[in-house]
Amino acid sequence: MRIAVLADIHGNLPALRAVLAELDADPVAAIVVAGDQVAGPFARATLEVLDSRAEPVHYISGNGEREAVAADPDAPPGGDASGTAIWAARDLGERRTALRGWPIRLSFDGVCFCHGSPRRDDEIVTRATPDAVIAEMLADTDERLVAGGHTHQQMIRAVDTDHVYANAGSVGLPFEGRPGAFWMLVADGTPHLRVSPYPLEAARAELAATGFPGLDDFLEGSPFDPLDPDWVTALFEHGSGRGAPPGEPRRPA
């Protein structure tokens, strides 16, 4: 079976459309949306576009969905993570109820799909995370391939003899230091990393037109305002308690 894994869309509808156009040209049997799809400017429209697909779409809850469910839609949205959750809660309206039933992990076609890790929606896995740490996260997972997201950087890691961990990257806010919408194709249990190009200038204008608060800060590190991906990895590792502070942010030359 061919399965498209779309993680961390973050309400970036132009990026999502670019990926779906590729799937229209090269169809898959199913789509797994691996969390953090609504945490961004086009929260409701992202779900509407995905729900309209002809192929089955399987939703996983990320920390963005959890926070949107918990947020007060009547609170004033500021330009930070809590503001993003409030914006999503307000934009989703009654659609927010459906998010409560989404799982944080899904076993499908012999693969375990998740957002952070199979046990937590916000667990940090990066390119620098030691194999032993990832192996412990996956110890209770029967499937050999575990496909996730959350840290917005693609990778395929053979963790031990029992597990391969693959990060689909981010459709909407990748931290790769280069443009594109990043996703993954799983074909008969084997992960393949993919990237779809789209016009950033037009996309930014479309995102800005929503009135989303703090858009510039929201886009920092993504292709709209790229940072060195190694610096981002170090930042995530430091936040997990495993790494030293990464120093000053570095932007690609």
Backbone as CSV, one residue per row, in Angstrom:
resi,resn,N_x,N_y,N_z,CA_x,CA_y,CA_z,C_x,C_y,C_z
1,MET,0.836,-1.198,0.000,0.000,0.000,0.000,0.873,1.250,0.000
2,ARG,0.419,2.265,-0.706,1.105,3.560,-0.735,0.329,4.552,0.127
3,ILE,1.014,5.111,1.116,0.393,6.010,2.071,1.169,7.313,2.105
4,ALA,0.491,8.434,1.942,1.114,9.748,2.081,1.002,10.190,3.533
5,VAL,2.126,10.608,4.113,2.152,11.073,5.498,2.388,12.576,5.481
6,LEU,1.411,13.333,5.949,1.479,14.795,5.958,1.462,15.249,7.410
7,ALA,2.576,15.769,7.889,2.686,16.218,9.274,2.896,17.723,9.328
8,ASP,2.463,18.328,10.427,2.778,19.725,10.715,2.430,20.653,9.546
9,ILE,1.189,20.560,9.107,0.699,21.467,8.065,0.596,22.889,8.611
10,HIS,0.217,23.022,9.860,0.135,24.305,10.565,-0.705,25.344,9.818
11,GLY,-1.810,24.880,9.266,-2.719,25.816,8.623,-2.145,26.547,7.431
12,ASN,-1.079,26.004,6.834,-0.479,26.614,5.639,-1.152,25.990,4.419
13,LEU,-2.276,26.562,4.041,-3.082,26.001,2.956,-2.359,26.000,1.613
14,PRO,-1.599,27.039,1.240,-0.881,26.974,-0.032,0.104,25.808,-0.102
15,ALA,0.799,25.526,0.996,1.732,24.399,1.010,0.987,23.077,0.881
16,LEU,-0.125,22.956,1.589,-0.921,21.731,1.502,-1.416,21.502,0.085
17,ARG,-1.877,22.559,-0.572,-2.361,22.400,-1.950,-1.266,21.877,-2.867
18,ALA,-0.020,22.300,-2.638,1.090,21.836,-3.475,1.295,20.331,-3.325
19,VAL,1.222,19.833,-2.093,1.378,18.397,-1.866,0.214,17.627,-2.474
20,LEU,-0.995,18.109,-2.262,-2.165,17.400,-2.776,-2.183,17.382,-4.302
21,ALA,-1.630,18.408,-4.936,-1.533,18.395,-6.402,-0.633,17.254,-6.869
22,GLU,0.427,16.980,-6.115,1.295,15.846,-6.465,0.553,14.527,-6.276
23,LEU,-0.260,14.440,-5.227,-1.015,13.209,-5.005,-2.105,13.027,-6.058
24,ASP,-2.614,14.111,-6.599,-3.563,14.001,-7.705,-2.892,13.392,-8.934
25,ALA,-1.623,13.758,-9.145,-0.893,13.262,-10.307,-0.343,11.852,-10.097
26,ASP,-0.091,11.495,-8.842,0.495,10.190,-8.502,-0.247,9.664,-7.282
27,PRO,-1.410,9.064,-7.473,-2.320,8.772,-6.357,-1.754,7.777,-5.342
28,VAL,-2.284,7.908,-4.127,-1.961,6.988,-3.042,-3.248,6.323,-2.574
29,ALA,-3.100,5.257,-1.770,-4.272,4.539,-1.280,-4.903,5.232,-0.085
30,ALA,-4.082,6.008,0.665,-4.594,6.677,1.868,-3.651,7.810,2.245
31,ILE,-4.176,8.726,3.049,-3.392,9.815,3.620,-3.469,9.693,5.141
32,VAL,-2.311,9.784,5.788,-2.276,9.922,7.244,-1.807,11.337,7.550
33,VAL,-2.619,12.082,8.294,-2.282,13.450,8.676,-1.749,13.380,10.104
34,ALA,-0.437,13.572,10.254,0.261,13.194,11.485,0.412,14.339,12.485
35,GLY,-0.671,15.074,12.734,-0.679,16.049,13.817,-0.264,17.449,13.436
36,ASP,-0.738,18.411,14.233,-0.475,19.840,14.058,-0.918,20.354,12.694
37,GLN,-2.082,19.908,12.267,-2.619,20.420,11.010,-3.359,21.741,11.194
38,VAL,-3.981,21.973,12.372,-4.834,23.149,12.534,-4.141,24.329,13.212
39,ALA,-2.932,24.157,13.689,-2.248,25.219,14.436,-1.610,26.217,13.473
40,GLY,-2.437,27.108,12.929,-1.939,28.079,11.971,-3.071,28.861,11.329
41,PRO,-2.757,29.670,10.321,-3.727,30.620,9.766,-5.005,30.002,9.221
42,PHE,-4.892,28.935,8.422,-6.075,28.348,7.791,-6.461,27.055,8.513
43,ALA,-6.909,27.151,9.743,-7.236,25.961,10.529,-8.436,25.220,9.937
44,ARG,-9.548,25.904,9.814,-10.774,25.265,9.325,-10.647,24.865,7.854
45,ALA,-10.080,25.731,7.034,-9.957,25.425,5.607,-9.066,24.221,5.365
46,THR,-8.039,24.051,6.208,-7.168,22.886,6.068,-7.974,21.604,6.245
47,LEU,-8.804,21.544,7.274,-9.624,20.353,7.488,-10.628,20.162,6.357
48,GLU,-11.208,21.239,5.894,-12.205,21.120,4.822,-11.576,20.554,3.543
49,VAL,-10.374,21.017,3.226,-9.692,20.506,2.025,-9.352,19.029,2.191
50,LEU,-8.850,18.660,3.360,-8.501,17.256,3.592,-9.741,16.370,3.604
51,ASP,-10.814,16.851,4.209,-12.049,16.063,4.258,-12.649,15.843,2.874
52,SER,-12.308,16.698,1.929,-12.881,16.586,0.584,-12.122,15.598,-0.309
53,ARG,-11.044,15.036,0.200,-10.239,14.138,-0.620,-10.991,12.849,-0.942
54,ALA,-10.689,12.270,-2.107,-11.333,11.023,-2.502,-10.762,9.831,-1.737
55,GLU,-9.447,9.860,-1.450,-8.845,8.744,-0.736,-9.128,8.864,0.768
56,PRO,-9.104,7.752,1.506,-9.307,7.818,2.959,-8.256,8.694,3.627
57,VAL,-8.683,9.515,4.578,-7.782,10.375,5.347,-7.900,9.988,6.813
58,HIS,-6.763,9.661,7.421,-6.707,9.270,8.822,-6.021,10.379,9.611
59,TYR,-6.689,10.873,10.661,-6.178,12.009,11.423,-5.542,11.554,12.740
60,ILE,-4.383,12.127,13.040,-3.722,11.951,14.323,-3.681,13.313,15.011
61,SER,-3.876,13.308,16.317,-3.815,14.548,17.083,-2.374,14.856,17.475
62,GLY,-1.972,16.090,17.240,-0.696,16.581,17.741,-0.926,17.517,18.906
63,ASN,0.147,18.075,19.425,-0.008,19.039,20.513,-0.822,20.254,20.064
64,GLY,-0.747,20.598,18.775,-1.529,21.725,18.264,-3.025,21.489,18.371
65,GLU,-3.462,20.258,18.076,-4.883,19.943,18.207,-5.298,19.929,19.688
66,ARG,-4.468,19.318,20.519,-4.763,19.290,21.957,-4.920,20.704,22.514
67,GLU,-4.022,21.602,22.105,-4.067,22.979,22.602,-5.267,23.736,22.041
68,ALA,-5.641,23.458,20.807,-6.812,24.113,20.224,-8.091,23.682,20.926
69,VAL,-8.183,22.416,21.307,-9.344,21.919,22.037,-9.440,22.586,23.404
70,ALA,-8.282,22.794,24.061,-8.268,23.359,25.412,-8.427,24.876,25.430
71,ALA,-8.193,25.544,24.311,-8.163,27.010,24.285,-9.563,27.610,24.423
72,ASP,-9.593,28.827,24.943,-10.833,29.594,25.040,-10.980,30.445,23.781
73,PRO,-11.936,30.135,22.919,-12.061,30.894,21.665,-12.451,32.346,21.865
74,ASP,-12.923,32.685,23.060,-13.326,34.061,23.324,-12.188,34.916,23.871
75,ALA,-11.034,34.293,24.152,-9.880,35.051,24.637,-9.234,35.804,23.481
76,PRO,-8.581,36.943,23.748,-7.908,37.677,22.663,-6.667,36.927,22.200
77,PRO,-6.529,36.634,20.887,-5.360,35.895,20.399,-4.135,36.786,20.297
78,GLY,-3.079,36.438,21.025,-1.807,37.149,20.914,-0.895,36.456,19.931
79,GLY,0.267,37.016,19.705,1.197,36.469,18.730,2.157,35.468,19.323
80,ASP,1.633,34.426,20.010,2.476,33.388,20.572,1.749,32.060,20.434
81,ALA,2.309,30.998,21.070,1.713,29.673,20.914,0.281,29.636,21.439
82,SER,0.016,30.297,22.576,-1.349,30.300,23.100,-2.278,31.063,22.154
83,GLY,-1.754,32.117,21.526,-2.541,32.856,20.556,-2.890,32.020,19.344
84,THR,-1.944,31.170,18.903,-2.215,30.267,17.784,-3.344,29.310,18.133
85,ALA,-3.348,28.790,19.360,-4.398,27.871,19.790,-5.751,28.575,19.847
86,ILE,-5.760,29.800,20.351,-7.010,30.565,20.414,-7.534,30.845,19.004
87,TRP,-6.631,31.241,18.111,-7.029,31.484,16.721,-7.651,30.225,16.121
88,ALA,-6.987,29.080,16.320,-7.499,27.829,15.767,-8.854,27.478,16.360
89,ALA,-8.999,27.637,17.681,-10.274,27.331,18.326,-11.395,28.190,17.754
90,ARG,-11.095,29.454,17.540,-12.093,30.389,17.014,-12.422,30.059,15.546
91,ASP,-11.393,29.764,14.754,-11.590,29.488,13.332,-12.331,28.166,13.117
92,LEU,-12.046,27.181,13.955,-12.657,25.862,13.791,-14.128,25.855,14.183
93,GLY,-14.513,26.652,15.185,-15.900,26.651,15.632,-16.340,25.267,16.069
94,GLU,-17.489,24.825,15.561,-18.020,23.523,15.968,-17.156,22.357,15.476
95,ARG,-16.303,22.608,14.501,-15.419,21.544,14.018,-14.426,21.091,15.084
96,ARG,-14.229,21.920,16.097,-13.264,21.593,17.142,-13.661,20.325,17.904
97,THR,-14.948,20.051,17.978,-15.423,18.882,18.731,-14.830,17.586,18.195
98,ALA,-14.688,17.492,16.879,-14.178,16.257,16.276,-12.742,15.957,16.702
99,LEU,-11.979,16.999,16.991,-10.577,16.810,17.345,-10.414,16.019,18.641
100,ARG,-11.398,16.071,19.510,-11.303,15.396,20.803,-11.154,13.886,20.645
101,GLY,-11.664,13.338,19.544,-11.613,11.892,19.353,-10.423,11.396,18.561
102,TRP,-9.557,12.303,18.115,-8.412,11.860,17.338,-7.370,11.206,18.244
103,PRO,-6.762,10.096,17.815,-5.743,9.422,18.628,-4.385,10.106,18.485
104,ILE,-3.481,9.833,19.431,-2.108,10.335,19.293,-1.220,9.327,18.583
105,ARG,-1.738,8.124,18.351,-1.011,7.129,17.557,-2.024,6.283,16.797
106,LEU,-1.567,5.751,15.676,-2.442,4.960,14.816,-1.630,3.829,14.195
107,SER,-2.087,2.603,14.339,-1.477,1.459,13.673,-2.264,1.193,12.401
108,PHE,-1.560,1.258,11.271,-2.236,1.160,9.979,-1.279,0.542,8.971
109,ASP,-1.708,-0.533,8.318,-0.922,-1.214,7.298,0.477,-1.585,7.811
110,GLY,0.549,-2.028,9.061,1.818,-2.486,9.621,2.767,-1.389,10.039
111,VAL,2.299,-0.137,10.087,3.124,1.014,10.464,2.463,1.700,11.657
112,CYS,3.287,2.194,12.594,2.778,3.015,13.682,2.977,4.479,13.316
113,PHE,1.889,5.220,13.205,1.936,6.648,12.902,1.664,7.430,14.180
114,CYS,2.372,8.538,14.365,2.206,9.351,15.564,2.585,10.791,15.223
115,HIS,2.616,11.639,16.248,3.078,13.015,16.055,4.464,13.180,16.662
116,GLY,4.549,13.218,17.992,5.862,13.290,18.641,6.490,11.923,18.754
117,SER,5.868,11.067,19.551,6.260,9.664,19.676,4.985,8.866,19.905
118,PRO,5.039,7.544,19.877,3.816,6.765,20.114,3.222,6.968,21.509
119,ARG,4.006,7.502,22.455,3.494,7.630,23.819,3.127,9.062,24.210
120,ARG,3.612,10.056,23.441,3.330,11.454,23.771,3.285,12.294,22.506
121,ASP,2.346,13.238,22.468,2.223,14.051,21.251,3.301,15.125,21.138
122,ASP,4.032,15.403,22.238,5.038,16.471,22.211,6.459,15.982,22.495
123,GLU,6.686,14.690,22.344,8.031,14.172,22.613,8.976,14.556,21.481
124,ILE,10.201,14.952,21.853,11.175,15.485,20.894,12.059,14.368,20.346
125,VAL,12.052,14.215,19.016,12.988,13.332,18.316,13.629,14.149,17.201
126,THR,14.961,14.285,17.241,15.662,15.060,16.228,16.727,14.213,15.548
127,ARG,17.402,14.830,14.587,18.503,14.152,13.907,19.658,13.853,14.849
128,ALA,19.718,14.565,15.995,20.815,14.386,16.946,20.429,13.549,18.160
129,THR,19.167,13.146,18.275,18.746,12.355,19.429,19.450,10.993,19.405
130,PRO,20.091,10.581,20.500,20.790,9.286,20.518,19.858,8.116,20.225
131,ASP,20.377,7.109,19.537,19.580,5.932,19.211,18.956,5.313,20.451
132,ALA,19.719,5.263,21.547,19.217,4.624,22.767,17.993,5.349,23.317
133,VAL,17.973,6.667,23.172,16.832,7.455,23.645,15.592,7.151,22.806
134,ILE,15.762,7.096,21.486,14.629,6.797,20.610,14.149,5.369,20.843
135,ALA,15.075,4.438,21.004,14.705,3.044,21.235,13.837,2.911,22.482
136,GLU,14.156,3.668,23.520,13.356,3.632,24.748,11.964,4.183,24.501
137,MET,11.858,5.237,23.671,10.545,5.789,23.329,9.678,4.772,22.600
138,LEU,10.318,3.910,21.810,9.587,2.992,20.935,9.499,1.583,21.498
139,ALA,9.961,1.391,22.727,10.101,0.043,23.288,8.786,-0.730,23.314
140,ASP,7.656,-0.047,23.504,6.363,-0.720,23.581,5.607,-0.707,22.258
141,THR,6.314,-0.413,21.176,5.699,-0.344,19.851,6.013,-1.607,19.061
142,ASP,4.979,-2.321,18.627,5.179,-3.587,17.924,5.629,-3.384,16.481
143,GLU,5.169,-2.322,15.837,5.488,-2.116,14.423,6.959,-1.762,14.253
144,ARG,7.563,-2.255,13.192,8.977,-1.941,12.941,9.151,-0.482,12.537
145,LEU,8.279,0.025,11.642,8.386,1.415,11.201,7.475,2.292,12.039
146,VAL,8.038,3.363,12.607,7.289,4.385,13.313,7.464,5.687,12.549
147,ALA,6.375,6.279,12.102,6.413,7.499,11.292,5.784,8.640,12.079
148,GLY,6.551,9.720,12.280,6.058,10.838,13.070,6.380,12.185,12.465
149,GLY,6.324,13.211,13.315,6.587,14.578,12.892,7.068,15.399,14.073
150,HIS,6.434,16.525,14.313,6.584,17.410,15.469,7.812,18.317,15.409
151,THR,8.989,17.811,15.023,10.194,18.640,15.027,10.508,19.256,13.659
152,HIS,9.635,19.046,12.676,9.675,19.797,11.409,10.952,19.553,10.601
153,GLN,11.610,18.423,10.792,12.793,18.076,10.010,12.716,16.598,9.614
154,GLN,12.924,16.342,8.328,12.854,14.980,7.830,14.055,14.159,8.288
155,MET,13.796,12.878,8.520,14.891,11.944,8.806,14.355,10.524,8.710
156,ILE,15.265,9.592,8.473,14.981,8.165,8.573,16.106,7.577,9.406
157,ARG,15.765,7.006,10.558,16.752,6.503,11.502,16.506,5.011,11.764
158,ALA,17.493,4.169,11.463,17.464,2.770,11.901,17.920,2.761,13.354
159,VAL,16.964,2.677,14.271,17.246,2.889,15.687,17.911,1.679,16.316
160,ASP,17.372,0.508,16.058,17.936,-0.744,16.561,17.454,-1.847,15.631
161,THR,17.610,-3.087,16.029,17.213,-4.191,15.146,15.697,-4.302,15.024
162,ASP,14.967,-3.631,15.926,13.513,-3.772,15.936,12.757,-2.596,15.338
163,HIS,13.388,-1.416,15.246,12.638,-0.228,14.879,13.391,0.678,13.910
164,VAL,12.626,1.276,13.006,13.065,2.398,12.176,12.145,3.562,12.507
165,TYR,12.739,4.718,12.803,11.947,5.919,13.049,12.117,6.854,11.854
166,ALA,10.999,7.314,11.300,11.031,8.233,10.161,10.198,9.459,10.487
167,ASN,10.765,10.638,10.271,10.048,11.893,10.455,9.661,12.419,9.081
168,ALA,8.366,12.669,8.901,7.871,13.126,7.599,8.281,14.550,7.274
169,GLY,8.815,15.285,8.273,9.069,16.704,8.071,7.783,17.488,8.210
170,SER,7.796,18.729,7.787,6.634,19.604,7.926,6.169,20.097,6.562
171,VAL,4.883,19.961,6.318,4.298,20.530,5.103,4.332,22.053,5.156
172,GLY,3.911,22.609,6.306,3.678,24.047,6.360,4.797,24.896,6.889
173,LEU,5.601,24.366,7.841,6.666,25.154,8.468,7.939,24.322,8.632
174,PRO,8.506,23.818,7.544,9.707,22.984,7.670,10.917,23.787,8.123
175,PHE,11.751,23.156,8.936,13.007,23.758,9.377,14.159,23.065,8.648
176,GLU,14.188,23.225,7.345,15.158,22.540,6.498,16.176,23.491,5.871
177,GLY,15.982,24.806,6.038,16.897,25.764,5.433,16.722,25.931,3.946
178,ARG,15.664,25.369,3.397,15.395,25.468,1.957,13.883,25.425,1.748
179,PRO,13.413,25.905,0.608,11.968,26.015,0.404,11.320,24.685,0.071
180,GLY,10.009,24.658,0.236,9.223,23.500,-0.148,8.293,23.055,0.961
181,ALA,7.362,22.181,0.589,6.463,21.519,1.534,6.957,20.086,1.683
182,PHE,7.364,19.700,2.871,8.035,18.421,3.099,7.040,17.393,3.645
183,TRP,7.103,16.176,3.113,6.190,15.112,3.499,6.845,13.767,3.238
184,MET,6.105,12.689,3.419,6.692,11.358,3.258,5.709,10.417,2.577
185,LEU,6.258,9.553,1.752,5.497,8.462,1.153,5.967,7.165,1.796
186,VAL,5.020,6.383,2.312,5.331,5.045,2.813,4.767,4.053,1.806
187,ALA,5.651,3.318,1.159,5.241,2.362,0.134,5.577,0.955,0.614
188,ASP,4.551,0.174,0.893,4.719,-1.191,1.392,5.658,-1.240,2.587
189,GLY,5.467,-0.299,3.500,6.228,-0.288,4.737,7.585,0.372,4.674
190,THR,7.957,0.926,3.517,9.257,1.580,3.362,9.057,3.085,3.211
191,PRO,9.743,3.901,4.047,9.561,5.356,3.974,10.404,5.992,2.879
192,HIS,9.830,6.969,2.206,10.525,7.741,1.171,10.236,9.220,1.430
193,LEU,11.261,10.028,1.580,11.097,11.444,1.883,10.801,12.220,0.605
194,ARG,9.860,13.164,0.703,9.417,13.926,-0.456,9.376,15.415,-0.109
195,VAL,9.459,16.254,-1.152,9.292,17.701,-0.980,8.583,18.246,-2.221
196,SER,7.617,19.126,-2.000,6.837,19.713,-3.090,7.090,21.216,-3.135
197,PRO,7.485,21.758,-4.287,7.721,23.205,-4.384,6.411,23.982,-4.475
198,TYR,6.452,25.244,-4.009,5.322,26.151,-4.196,5.842,27.579,-4.070
199,PRO,5.126,28.561,-4.634,5.610,29.947,-4.650,5.451,30.614,-3.282
200,LEU,6.570,30.947,-2.641,6.528,31.453,-1.277,5.931,32.853,-1.177
201,GLU,6.264,33.723,-2.110,5.778,35.103,-2.011,4.253,35.158,-2.063
202,ALA,3.671,34.429,-3.000,2.209,34.400,-3.101,1.599,33.728,-1.885
203,ALA,2.258,32.689,-1.373,1.747,31.991,-0.200,1.747,32.893,1.019
204,ARG,2.829,33.646,1.201,2.901,34.540,2.357,1.788,35.580,2.305
205,ALA,1.528,36.122,1.130,0.452,37.104,0.991,-0.900,36.484,1.338
206,GLU,-1.113,35.249,0.929,-2.373,34.566,1.228,-2.511,34.322,2.730
207,LEU,-1.424,33.932,3.385,-1.454,33.718,4.831,-1.699,35.035,5.568
208,ALA,-1.041,36.096,5.126,-1.195,37.400,5.777,-2.615,37.922,5.660
209,ALA,-3.282,37.607,4.564,-4.633,38.108,4.343,-5.641,37.555,5.346
210,THR,-5.285,36.477,6.046,-6.190,35.931,7.060,-6.262,36.826,8.301
211,GLY,-5.248,37.691,8.500,-5.178,38.482,9.724,-4.594,37.722,10.895
212,PHE,-3.974,36.584,10.638,-3.389,35.751,11.695,-2.399,36.567,12.523
213,PRO,-2.538,36.565,13.862,-1.673,37.414,14.704,-0.249,36.889,14.792
214,GLY,0.723,37.819,14.788,2.118,37.423,14.949,2.654,36.566,13.817
215,LEU,2.235,36.858,12.584,2.606,35.989,11.464,4.120,35.919,11.271
216,ASP,4.820,37.033,11.402,6.265,37.027,11.180,6.968,36.083,12.156
217,ASP,6.586,36.140,13.429,7.183,35.241,14.415,6.791,33.795,14.136
218,PHE,5.554,33.591,13.719,5.067,32.252,13.407,5.882,31.607,12.282
219,LEU,6.285,32.393,11.303,6.997,31.876,10.128,8.507,31.781,10.324
220,GLU,9.027,32.252,11.454,10.478,32.233,11.666,11.006,30.807,11.645
221,GLY,12.098,30.594,10.928,12.708,29.279,10.811,12.210,28.488,9.624
222,SER,11.040,28.862,9.093,10.459,28.171,7.944,11.074,28.721,6.654
223,PRO,10.692,28.187,5.496,11.237,28.724,4.241,10.987,30.208,4.033
224,PHE,9.966,30.767,4.694,9.690,32.185,4.558,10.747,33.035,5.275
225,ASP,11.388,32.472,6.295,12.387,33.175,7.096,13.350,32.124,7.657
226,PRO,14.194,31.520,6.802,14.918,30.303,7.185,16.037,30.532,8.199
227,LEU,16.230,29.514,9.032,17.351,29.422,9.950,18.167,28.182,9.603
228,ASP,19.417,28.179,10.021,20.283,27.017,9.818,19.623,25.792,10.465
229,PRO,19.354,24.725,9.691,18.672,23.570,10.272,19.454,22.895,11.393
230,ASP,20.778,22.948,11.342,21.569,22.371,12.436,21.362,23.166,13.723
231,TRP,21.226,24.480,13.604,20.941,25.310,14.778,19.580,24.957,15.363
232,VAL,18.597,24.732,14.490,17.262,24.370,14.956,17.299,23.025,15.676
233,THR,18.021,22.066,15.110,18.158,20.764,15.764,18.741,20.916,17.166
234,ALA,19.813,21.725,17.277,20.439,21.948,18.579,19.476,22.612,19.549
235,LEU,18.637,23.515,19.042,17.659,24.191,19.892,16.648,23.190,20.446
236,PHE,16.147,22.298,19.592,15.217,21.272,20.049,15.876,20.351,21.073
237,GLU,17.099,19.943,20.810,17.798,19.058,21.744,17.991,19.741,23.090
238,HIS,18.333,21.023,23.064,18.489,21.762,24.320,17.160,21.836,25.067
239,GLY,16.087,22.093,24.345,14.779,22.159,24.982,14.343,20.836,25.573
240,SER,14.839,19.738,25.034,14.501,18.416,25.563,15.311,18.069,26.803
241,GLY,16.332,18.900,27.098,17.215,18.607,28.220,18.403,17.749,27.859
242,ARG,18.571,17.445,26.559,19.657,16.553,26.156,20.872,17.281,25.597
243,GLY,20.739,18.583,25.248,21.833,19.253,24.551,22.175,20.593,25.152
244,ALA,23.327,21.118,24.747,23.769,22.438,25.184,23.056,23.521,24.373
245,PRO,22.996,24.753,24.892,22.406,25.849,24.112,23.118,26.007,22.775
246,PRO,22.382,26.296,21.700,22.980,26.321,20.377,23.693,27.626,20.013
247,GLY,23.705,28.645,20.872,24.319,29.917,20.491,23.358,30.777,19.706
248,GLU,23.905,31.748,18.993,23.064,32.690,18.263,22.432,32.040,17.032
249,PRO,21.190,32.424,16.691,20.572,31.884,15.476,21.414,32.201,14.238
250,ARG,21.472,31.226,13.345,22.225,31.413,12.106,21.266,31.294,10.922
251,ARG,21.387,32.210,9.981,20.549,32.182,8.790,21.374,31.732,7.593
252,PRO,20.770,30.920,6.734,21.505,30.444,5.547,22.035,31.605,4.723
253,ALA,23.210,31.426,4.152,23.818,32.484,3.323,23.008,32.666,2.044
